[in-house]
Amino acid sequence: MRSILLKAASSGELLEMIYQDCKGSISQRGIKVLSVKEESFRAYCYIRKQQRTFKISNILSVGPVRSMRRGA
């Protein structure tokens, strides 16, 4: 996961992340990675509309933002 974050930080690619906070709450967020450290990373969170610090170990899933699907 760290390699995905480092790549996104250098390219500016937007990511979609499923994250579990320290209280056990799970959320899905759109993020733009700003910097990556050994155990955490700083990103702009489009849900909270502010910069946040996340623990890498709390990521359940992360990947490129999927295109919006249109249904019936």
PDB file with one MODEL, atoms N, CA, C and O in Angstrom:
MODEL        1
ATOM      1  N   MET A   1       0.819  -1.200   0.000  1.00  0.00           N
ATOM      2  CA  MET A   1       0.000   0.000   0.000  1.00  0.00           C
ATOM      3  C   MET A   1       0.858   1.258   0.000  1.00  0.00           C
ATOM      4  O   MET A   1       0.508   2.269  -0.609  1.00  0.00           O
ATOM      5  N   ARG A   2       1.983   1.176   0.691  1.00  0.00           N
ATOM      6  CA  ARG A   2       2.860   2.344   0.762  1.00  0.00           C
ATOM      7  C   ARG A   2       3.321   2.776  -0.636  1.00  0.00           C
ATOM      8  O   ARG A   2       3.435   3.969  -0.918  1.00  0.00           O
ATOM      9  N   SER A   3       3.585   1.791  -1.509  1.00  0.00           N
ATOM     10  CA  SER A   3       4.040   2.115  -2.865  1.00  0.00           C
ATOM     11  C   SER A   3       2.945   2.840  -3.661  1.00  0.00           C
ATOM     12  O   SER A   3       3.249   3.737  -4.448  1.00  0.00           O
ATOM     13  N   ILE A   4       1.689   2.463  -3.465  1.00  0.00           N
ATOM     14  CA  ILE A   4       0.566   3.145  -4.130  1.00  0.00           C
ATOM     15  C   ILE A   4       0.490   4.594  -3.653  1.00  0.00           C
ATOM     16  O   ILE A   4       0.273   5.506  -4.451  1.00  0.00           O
ATOM     17  N   LEU A   5       0.669   4.801  -2.347  1.00  0.00           N
ATOM     18  CA  LEU A   5       0.619   6.149  -1.784  1.00  0.00           C
ATOM     19  C   LEU A   5       1.765   7.011  -2.307  1.00  0.00           C
ATOM     20  O   LEU A   5       1.562   8.174  -2.654  1.00  0.00           O
ATOM     21  N   LEU A   6       2.977   6.436  -2.365  1.00  0.00           N
ATOM     22  CA  LEU A   6       4.138   7.187  -2.868  1.00  0.00           C
ATOM     23  C   LEU A   6       3.951   7.574  -4.334  1.00  0.00           C
ATOM     24  O   LEU A   6       4.271   8.693  -4.735  1.00  0.00           O
ATOM     25  N   LYS A   7       3.433   6.646  -5.123  1.00  0.00           N
ATOM     26  CA  LYS A   7       3.181   6.923  -6.544  1.00  0.00           C
ATOM     27  C   LYS A   7       2.150   8.036  -6.700  1.00  0.00           C
ATOM     28  O   LYS A   7       2.325   8.937  -7.521  1.00  0.00           O
ATOM     29  N   ALA A   8       1.080   7.975  -5.917  1.00  0.00           N
ATOM     30  CA  ALA A   8       0.023   8.992  -5.987  1.00  0.00           C
ATOM     31  C   ALA A   8       0.536  10.356  -5.521  1.00  0.00           C
ATOM     32  O   ALA A   8       0.139  11.389  -6.061  1.00  0.00           O
ATOM     33  N   ALA A   9       1.412  10.359  -4.525  1.00  0.00           N
ATOM     34  CA  ALA A   9       1.976  11.626  -4.033  1.00  0.00           C
ATOM     35  C   ALA A   9       2.813  12.300  -5.112  1.00  0.00           C
ATOM     36  O   ALA A   9       2.768  13.521  -5.258  1.00  0.00           O
ATOM     37  N   SER A  10       3.574  11.516  -5.868  1.00  0.00           N
ATOM     38  CA  SER A  10       4.431  12.103  -6.902  1.00  0.00           C
ATOM     39  C   SER A  10       3.660  12.482  -8.163  1.00  0.00           C
ATOM     40  O   SER A  10       4.020  13.443  -8.843  1.00  0.00           O
ATOM     41  N   SER A  11       2.597  11.733  -8.481  1.00  0.00           N
ATOM     42  CA  SER A  11       1.848  11.998  -9.719  1.00  0.00           C
ATOM     43  C   SER A  11       0.650  12.928  -9.520  1.00  0.00           C
ATOM     44  O   SER A  11       0.152  13.511 -10.484  1.00  0.00           O
ATOM     45  N   GLY A  12       0.185  13.068  -8.277  1.00  0.00           N
ATOM     46  CA  GLY A  12      -1.001  13.881  -8.022  1.00  0.00           C
ATOM     47  C   GLY A  12      -2.299  13.144  -8.295  1.00  0.00           C
ATOM     48  O   GLY A  12      -3.369  13.751  -8.314  1.00  0.00           O
ATOM     49  N   GLU A  13      -2.210  11.833  -8.508  1.00  0.00           N
ATOM     50  CA  GLU A  13      -3.389  11.012  -8.801  1.00  0.00           C
ATOM     51  C   GLU A  13      -4.336  10.972  -7.589  1.00  0.00           C
ATOM     52  O   GLU A  13      -3.887  10.882  -6.447  1.00  0.00           O
ATOM     53  N   LEU A  14      -5.628  11.040  -7.848  1.00  0.00           N
ATOM     54  CA  LEU A  14      -6.626  10.935  -6.793  1.00  0.00           C
ATOM     55  C   LEU A  14      -6.876   9.470  -6.483  1.00  0.00           C
ATOM     56  O   LEU A  14      -6.915   8.629  -7.381  1.00  0.00           O
ATOM     57  N   LEU A  15      -7.046   9.172  -5.190  1.00  0.00           N
ATOM     58  CA  LEU A  15      -7.273   7.806  -4.756  1.00  0.00           C
ATOM     59  C   LEU A  15      -8.601   7.684  -4.028  1.00  0.00           C
ATOM     60  O   LEU A  15      -9.127   8.654  -3.482  1.00  0.00           O
ATOM     61  N   GLU A  16      -9.122   6.478  -4.036  1.00  0.00           N
ATOM     62  CA  GLU A  16     -10.307   6.132  -3.265  1.00  0.00           C
ATOM     63  C   GLU A  16      -9.825   5.174  -2.173  1.00  0.00           C
ATOM     64  O   GLU A  16      -9.138   4.193  -2.456  1.00  0.00           O
ATOM     65  N   MET A  17     -10.192   5.467  -0.926  1.00  0.00           N
ATOM     66  CA  MET A  17      -9.672   4.694   0.196  1.00  0.00           C
ATOM     67  C   MET A  17     -10.808   4.252   1.110  1.00  0.00           C
ATOM     68  O   MET A  17     -11.744   5.009   1.366  1.00  0.00           O
ATOM     69  N   ILE A  18     -10.715   3.017   1.597  1.00  0.00           N
ATOM     70  CA  ILE A  18     -11.594   2.553   2.661  1.00  0.00           C
ATOM     71  C   ILE A  18     -10.718   2.485   3.901  1.00  0.00           C
ATOM     72  O   ILE A  18      -9.694   1.801   3.912  1.00  0.00           O
ATOM     73  N   TYR A  19     -11.125   3.196   4.944  1.00  0.00           N
ATOM     74  CA  TYR A  19     -10.276   3.431   6.108  1.00  0.00           C
ATOM     75  C   TYR A  19     -11.032   3.138   7.392  1.00  0.00           C
ATOM     76  O   TYR A  19     -12.211   3.465   7.519  1.00  0.00           O
ATOM     77  N   GLN A  20     -10.342   2.517   8.345  1.00  0.00           N
ATOM     78  CA  GLN A  20     -10.929   2.246   9.659  1.00  0.00           C
ATOM     79  C   GLN A  20     -10.201   3.115  10.680  1.00  0.00           C
ATOM     80  O   GLN A  20      -8.988   2.993  10.852  1.00  0.00           O
ATOM     81  N   ASP A  21     -10.944   3.997  11.360  1.00  0.00           N
ATOM     82  CA  ASP A  21     -10.301   4.877  12.339  1.00  0.00           C
ATOM     83  C   ASP A  21     -10.043   4.136  13.651  1.00  0.00           C
ATOM     84  O   ASP A  21     -10.405   2.968  13.795  1.00  0.00           O
ATOM     85  N   CYS A  22      -9.416   4.824  14.599  1.00  0.00           N
ATOM     86  CA  CYS A  22      -9.028   4.192  15.865  1.00  0.00           C
ATOM     87  C   CYS A  22     -10.230   3.741  16.698  1.00  0.00           C
ATOM     88  O   CYS A  22     -10.076   2.916  17.598  1.00  0.00           O
ATOM     89  N   LYS A  23     -11.419   4.266  16.414  1.00  0.00           N
ATOM     90  CA  LYS A  23     -12.632   3.863  17.137  1.00  0.00           C
ATOM     91  C   LYS A  23     -13.344   2.690  16.457  1.00  0.00           C
ATOM     92  O   LYS A  23     -14.334   2.171  16.972  1.00  0.00           O
ATOM     93  N   GLY A  24     -12.827   2.279  15.293  1.00  0.00           N
ATOM     94  CA  GLY A  24     -13.424   1.157  14.577  1.00  0.00           C
ATOM     95  C   GLY A  24     -14.416   1.544  13.495  1.00  0.00           C
ATOM     96  O   GLY A  24     -14.958   0.670  12.819  1.00  0.00           O
ATOM     97  N   SER A  25     -14.666   2.842  13.314  1.00  0.00           N
ATOM     98  CA  SER A  25     -15.590   3.294  12.272  1.00  0.00           C
ATOM     99  C   SER A  25     -14.926   3.172  10.908  1.00  0.00           C
ATOM    100  O   SER A  25     -13.755   3.513  10.743  1.00  0.00           O
ATOM    101  N   ILE A  26     -15.684   2.683   9.935  1.00  0.00           N
ATOM    102  CA  ILE A  26     -15.159   2.512   8.584  1.00  0.00           C
ATOM    103  C   ILE A  26     -15.777   3.570   7.681  1.00  0.00           C
ATOM    104  O   ILE A  26     -16.980   3.826   7.734  1.00  0.00           O
ATOM    105  N   SER A  27     -14.926   4.187   6.841  1.00  0.00           N
ATOM    106  CA  SER A  27     -15.417   5.200   5.905  1.00  0.00           C
ATOM    107  C   SER A  27     -14.741   5.023   4.554  1.00  0.00           C
ATOM    108  O   SER A  27     -13.635   4.492   4.454  1.00  0.00           O
ATOM    109  N   GLN A  28     -15.430   5.479   3.522  1.00  0.00           N
ATOM    110  CA  GLN A  28     -14.867   5.492   2.174  1.00  0.00           C
ATOM    111  C   GLN A  28     -14.611   6.941   1.826  1.00  0.00           C
ATOM    112  O   GLN A  28     -15.501   7.782   1.954  1.00  0.00           O
ATOM    113  N   ARG A  29     -13.389   7.240   1.382  1.00  0.00           N
ATOM    114  CA  ARG A  29     -13.000   8.628   1.160  1.00  0.00           C
ATOM    115  C   ARG A  29     -12.277   8.789  -0.166  1.00  0.00           C
ATOM    116  O   ARG A  29     -11.580   7.886  -0.629  1.00  0.00           O
ATOM    117  N   GLY A  30     -12.455   9.934  -0.755  1.00  0.00           N
ATOM    118  CA  GLY A  30     -11.630  10.351  -1.885  1.00  0.00           C
ATOM    119  C   GLY A  30     -10.511  11.195  -1.321  1.00  0.00           C
ATOM    120  O   GLY A  30     -10.761  12.118  -0.546  1.00  0.00           O
ATOM    121  N   ILE A  31      -9.262  10.891  -1.703  1.00  0.00           N
ATOM    122  CA  ILE A  31      -8.120  11.616  -1.139  1.00  0.00           C
ATOM    123  C   ILE A  31      -7.114  11.990  -2.216  1.00  0.00           C
ATOM    124  O   ILE A  31      -7.058  11.377  -3.282  1.00  0.00           O
ATOM    125  N   LYS A  32      -6.319  13.013  -1.912  1.00  0.00           N
ATOM    126  CA  LYS A  32      -5.153  13.377  -2.711  1.00  0.00           C
ATOM    127  C   LYS A  32      -3.969  13.348  -1.757  1.00  0.00           C
ATOM    128  O   LYS A  32      -3.906  14.147  -0.823  1.00  0.00           O
ATOM    129  N   VAL A  33      -3.031  12.435  -1.985  1.00  0.00           N
ATOM    130  CA  VAL A  33      -1.888  12.244  -1.090  1.00  0.00           C
ATOM    131  C   VAL A  33      -0.916  13.408  -1.237  1.00  0.00           C
ATOM    132  O   VAL A  33      -0.520  13.764  -2.347  1.00  0.00           O
ATOM    133  N   LEU A  34      -0.538  13.997  -0.103  1.00  0.00           N
ATOM    134  CA  LEU A  34       0.384  15.132  -0.096  1.00  0.00           C
ATOM    135  C   LEU A  34       1.798  14.718   0.299  1.00  0.00           C
ATOM    136  O   LEU A  34       2.769  15.181  -0.298  1.00  0.00           O
ATOM    137  N   SER A  35       1.920  13.844   1.307  1.00  0.00           N
ATOM    138  CA  SER A  35       3.238  13.368   1.741  1.00  0.00           C
ATOM    139  C   SER A  35       3.080  12.021   2.429  1.00  0.00           C
ATOM    140  O   SER A  35       2.027  11.706   2.983  1.00  0.00           O
ATOM    141  N   VAL A  36       4.153  11.231   2.380  1.00  0.00           N
ATOM    142  CA  VAL A  36       4.133   9.890   2.963  1.00  0.00           C
ATOM    143  C   VAL A  36       5.322   9.755   3.910  1.00  0.00           C
ATOM    144  O   VAL A  36       6.455  10.072   3.550  1.00  0.00           O
ATOM    145  N   LYS A  37       5.047   9.280   5.124  1.00  0.00           N
ATOM    146  CA  LYS A  37       6.088   8.989   6.106  1.00  0.00           C
ATOM    147  C   LYS A  37       6.151   7.478   6.290  1.00  0.00           C
ATOM    148  O   LYS A  37       5.507   6.736   5.549  1.00  0.00           O
ATOM    149  N   GLU A  38       6.914   7.022   7.260  1.00  0.00           N
ATOM    150  CA  GLU A  38       7.095   5.582   7.472  1.00  0.00           C
ATOM    151  C   GLU A  38       5.793   4.873   7.839  1.00  0.00           C
ATOM    152  O   GLU A  38       5.472   3.836   7.259  1.00  0.00           O
ATOM    153  N   GLU A  39       5.036   5.421   8.798  1.00  0.00           N
ATOM    154  CA  GLU A  39       3.820   4.756   9.278  1.00  0.00           C
ATOM    155  C   GLU A  39       2.535   5.532   9.033  1.00  0.00           C
ATOM    156  O   GLU A  39       1.451   5.044   9.351  1.00  0.00           O
ATOM    157  N   SER A  40       2.641   6.733   8.474  1.00  0.00           N
ATOM    158  CA  SER A  40       1.455   7.554   8.244  1.00  0.00           C
ATOM    159  C   SER A  40       1.632   8.363   6.958  1.00  0.00           C
ATOM    160  O   SER A  40       2.708   8.389   6.360  1.00  0.00           O
ATOM    161  N   PHE A  41       0.552   9.016   6.555  1.00  0.00           N
ATOM    162  CA  PHE A  41       0.632   9.899   5.397  1.00  0.00           C
ATOM    163  C   PHE A  41      -0.347  11.049   5.567  1.00  0.00           C
ATOM    164  O   PHE A  41      -1.334  10.944   6.295  1.00  0.00           O
ATOM    165  N   ARG A  42      -0.055  12.144   4.887  1.00  0.00           N
ATOM    166  CA  ARG A  42      -0.887  13.343   4.924  1.00  0.00           C
ATOM    167  C   ARG A  42      -1.597  13.429   3.584  1.00  0.00           C
ATOM    168  O   ARG A  42      -0.981  13.255   2.533  1.00  0.00           O
ATOM    169  N   ALA A  43      -2.902  13.700   3.628  1.00  0.00           N
ATOM    170  CA  ALA A  43      -3.680  13.780   2.397  1.00  0.00           C
ATOM    171  C   ALA A  43      -4.803  14.794   2.550  1.00  0.00           C
ATOM    172  O   ALA A  43      -5.265  15.079   3.655  1.00  0.00           O
ATOM    173  N   TYR A  44      -5.229  15.332   1.410  1.00  0.00           N
ATOM    174  CA  TYR A  44      -6.432  16.155   1.411  1.00  0.00           C
ATOM    175  C   TYR A  44      -7.612  15.205   1.289  1.00  0.00           C
ATOM    176  O   TYR A  44      -7.673  14.400   0.360  1.00  0.00           O
ATOM    177  N   CYS A  45      -8.551  15.295   2.228  1.00  0.00           N
ATOM    178  CA  CYS A  45      -9.732  14.440   2.247  1.00  0.00           C
ATOM    179  C   CYS A  45     -10.903  15.230   1.659  1.00  0.00           C
ATOM    180  O   CYS A  45     -11.267  16.287   2.173  1.00  0.00           O
ATOM    181  N   TYR A  46     -11.483  14.711   0.586  1.00  0.00           N
ATOM    182  CA  TYR A  46     -12.595  15.401  -0.070  1.00  0.00           C
ATOM    183  C   TYR A  46     -13.904  15.263   0.697  1.00  0.00           C
ATOM    184  O   TYR A  46     -14.839  16.023   0.445  1.00  0.00           O
ATOM    185  N   ILE A  47     -13.999  14.312   1.628  1.00  0.00           N
ATOM    186  CA  ILE A  47     -15.190  14.181   2.480  1.00  0.00           C
ATOM    187  C   ILE A  47     -15.187  15.288   3.539  1.00  0.00           C
ATOM    188  O   ILE A  47     -16.187  15.981   3.720  1.00  0.00           O
ATOM    189  N   ARG A  48     -14.065  15.448   4.232  1.00  0.00           N
ATOM    190  CA  ARG A  48     -13.943  16.446   5.306  1.00  0.00           C
ATOM    191  C   ARG A  48     -13.550  17.829   4.795  1.00  0.00           C
ATOM    192  O   ARG A  48     -13.650  18.822   5.516  1.00  0.00           O
ATOM    193  N   LYS A  49     -13.097  17.879   3.525  1.00  0.00           N
ATOM    194  CA  LYS A  49     -12.659  19.132   2.892  1.00  0.00           C
ATOM    195  C   LYS A  49     -11.529  19.806   3.679  1.00  0.00           C
ATOM    196  O   LYS A  49     -11.525  21.019   3.890  1.00  0.00           O
ATOM    197  N   GLN A  50     -10.568  18.970   4.106  1.00  0.00           N
ATOM    198  CA  GLN A  50      -9.394  19.478   4.809  1.00  0.00           C
ATOM    199  C   GLN A  50      -8.269  18.449   4.775  1.00  0.00           C
ATOM    200  O   GLN A  50      -8.487  17.276   4.473  1.00  0.00           O
ATOM    201  N   GLN A  51      -7.065  18.915   5.092  1.00  0.00           N
ATOM    202  CA  GLN A  51      -5.936  17.995   5.169  1.00  0.00           C
ATOM    203  C   GLN A  51      -6.059  17.154   6.424  1.00  0.00           C
ATOM    204  O   GLN A  51      -6.421  17.652   7.490  1.00  0.00           O
ATOM    205  N   ARG A  52      -5.750  15.859   6.282  1.00  0.00           N
ATOM    206  CA  ARG A  52      -5.833  14.923   7.398  1.00  0.00           C
ATOM    207  C   ARG A  52      -4.585  14.056   7.412  1.00  0.00           C
ATOM    208  O   ARG A  52      -3.927  13.889   6.385  1.00  0.00           O
ATOM    209  N   THR A  53      -4.257  13.501   8.586  1.00  0.00           N
ATOM    210  CA  THR A  53      -3.176  12.532   8.705  1.00  0.00           C
ATOM    211  C   THR A  53      -3.799  11.170   8.956  1.00  0.00           C
ATOM    212  O   THR A  53      -4.649  11.016   9.833  1.00  0.00           O
ATOM    213  N   PHE A  54      -3.366  10.176   8.173  1.00  0.00           N
ATOM    214  CA  PHE A  54      -3.898   8.824   8.269  1.00  0.00           C
ATOM    215  C   PHE A  54      -2.772   7.846   8.584  1.00  0.00           C
ATOM    216  O   PHE A  54      -1.634   8.041   8.159  1.00  0.00           O
ATOM    217  N   LYS A  55      -3.098   6.787   9.337  1.00  0.00           N
ATOM    218  CA  LYS A  55      -2.146   5.702   9.593  1.00  0.00           C
ATOM    219  C   LYS A  55      -2.241   4.707   8.447  1.00  0.00           C
ATOM    220  O   LYS A  55      -3.335   4.280   8.077  1.00  0.00           O
ATOM    221  N   ILE A  56      -1.099   4.340   7.889  1.00  0.00           N
ATOM    222  CA  ILE A  56      -1.085   3.379   6.786  1.00  0.00           C
ATOM    223  C   ILE A  56      -1.665   2.042   7.234  1.00  0.00           C
ATOM    224  O   ILE A  56      -2.338   1.365   6.456  1.00  0.00           O
ATOM    225  N   SER A  57      -1.410   1.661   8.475  1.00  0.00           N
ATOM    226  CA  SER A  57      -1.887   0.367   8.978  1.00  0.00           C
ATOM    227  C   SER A  57      -3.414   0.301   9.096  1.00  0.00           C
ATOM    228  O   SER A  57      -3.965  -0.794   9.211  1.00  0.00           O
ATOM    229  N   ASN A  58      -4.111   1.442   9.071  1.00  0.00           N
ATOM    230  CA  ASN A  58      -5.573   1.461   9.182  1.00  0.00           C
ATOM    231  C   ASN A  58      -6.288   1.450   7.831  1.00  0.00           C
ATOM    232  O   ASN A  58      -7.517   1.480   7.780  1.00  0.00           O
ATOM    233  N   ILE A  59      -5.523   1.408   6.739  1.00  0.00           N
ATOM    234  CA  ILE A  59      -6.133   1.355   5.407  1.00  0.00           C
ATOM    235  C   ILE A  59      -6.634  -0.065   5.153  1.00  0.00           C
ATOM    236  O   ILE A  59      -5.878  -1.028   5.280  1.00  0.00           O
ATOM    237  N   LEU A  60      -7.897  -0.188   4.800  1.00  0.00           N
ATOM    238  CA  LEU A  60      -8.456  -1.483   4.435  1.00  0.00           C
ATOM    239  C   LEU A  60      -8.313  -1.740   2.940  1.00  0.00           C
ATOM    240  O   LEU A  60      -8.118  -2.878   2.513  1.00  0.00           O
ATOM    241  N   SER A  61      -8.411  -0.669   2.146  1.00  0.00           N
ATOM    242  CA  SER A  61      -8.302  -0.775   0.694  1.00  0.00           C
ATOM    243  C   SER A  61      -7.976   0.606   0.134  1.00  0.00           C
ATOM    244  O   SER A  61      -8.458   1.615   0.646  1.00  0.00           O
ATOM    245  N   VAL A  62      -7.161   0.651  -0.914  1.00  0.00           N
ATOM    246  CA  VAL A  62      -6.858   1.929  -1.570  1.00  0.00           C
ATOM    247  C   VAL A  62      -6.544   1.661  -3.035  1.00  0.00           C
ATOM    248  O   VAL A  62      -5.922   0.655  -3.377  1.00  0.00           O
ATOM    249  N   GLY A  63      -6.984   2.576  -3.894  1.00  0.00           N
ATOM    250  CA  GLY A  63      -6.724   2.439  -5.323  1.00  0.00           C
ATOM    251  C   GLY A  63      -7.165   3.685  -6.053  1.00  0.00           C
ATOM    252  O   GLY A  63      -7.700   4.610  -5.441  1.00  0.00           O
ATOM    253  N   PRO A  64      -6.944   3.719  -7.363  1.00  0.00           N
ATOM    254  CA  PRO A  64      -7.356   4.884  -8.163  1.00  0.00           C
ATOM    255  C   PRO A  64      -8.865   5.089  -8.081  1.00  0.00           C
ATOM    256  O   PRO A  64      -9.625   4.134  -7.915  1.00  0.00           O
ATOM    257  N   VAL A  65      -9.281   6.327  -8.197  1.00  0.00           N
ATOM    258  CA  VAL A  65     -10.714   6.644  -8.190  1.00  0.00           C
ATOM    259  C   VAL A  65     -11.348   5.994  -9.400  1.00  0.00           C
ATOM    260  O   VAL A  65     -10.906   6.189 -10.532  1.00  0.00           O
ATOM    261  N   ARG A  66     -12.395   5.215  -9.147  1.00  0.00           N
ATOM    262  CA  ARG A  66     -13.118   4.562 -10.234  1.00  0.00           C
ATOM    263  C   ARG A  66     -14.041   5.561 -10.910  1.00  0.00           C
ATOM    264  O   ARG A  66     -14.562   6.466 -10.259  1.00  0.00           O
ATOM    265  N   SER A  67     -14.245   5.403 -12.207  1.00  0.00           N
ATOM    266  CA  SER A  67     -15.148   6.294 -12.915  1.00  0.00           C
ATOM    267  C   SER A  67     -16.579   6.038 -12.463  1.00  0.00           C
ATOM    268  O   SER A  67     -16.931   4.934 -12.050  1.00  0.00           O
ATOM    269  N   MET A  68     -17.382   7.066 -12.551  1.00  0.00           N
ATOM    270  CA  MET A  68     -18.762   6.955 -12.099  1.00  0.00           C
ATOM    271  C   MET A  68     -19.555   6.085 -13.066  1.00  0.00           C
ATOM    272  O   MET A  68     -19.486   6.259 -14.283  1.00  0.00           O
ATOM    273  N   ARG A  69     -20.299   5.161 -12.509  1.00  0.00           N
ATOM    274  CA  ARG A  69     -21.133   4.276 -13.329  1.00  0.00           C
ATOM    275  C   ARG A  69     -22.550   4.843 -13.409  1.00  0.00           C
ATOM    276  O   ARG A  69     -23.069   5.397 -12.440  1.00  0.00           O
ATOM    277  N   ARG A  70     -23.149   4.696 -14.560  1.00  0.00           N
ATOM    278  CA  ARG A  70     -24.525   5.142 -14.718  1.00  0.00           C
ATOM    279  C   ARG A  70     -25.433   3.927 -14.795  1.00  0.00           C
ATOM    280  O   ARG A  70     -25.178   2.988 -15.549  1.00  0.00           O
ATOM    281  N   GLY A  71     -26.474   3.960 -14.020  1.00  0.00           N
ATOM    282  CA  GLY A  71     -27.406   2.834 -13.999  1.00  0.00           C
ATOM    283  C   GLY A  71     -28.784   3.247 -14.443  1.00  0.00           C
ATOM    284  O   GLY A  71     -29.009   4.389 -14.843  1.00  0.00           O
ATOM    285  N   ALA A  72     -29.698   2.316 -14.371  1.00  0.00           N
ATOM    286  CA  ALA A  72     -31.072   2.565 -14.792  1.00  0.00           C
ATOM    287  C   ALA A  72     -31.820   3.368 -13.758  1.00  0.00           C
ATOM    288  O   ALA A  72     -32.998   3.672 -13.946  1.00  0.00           O
TER     289      ALA A  72
ENDMDL
END
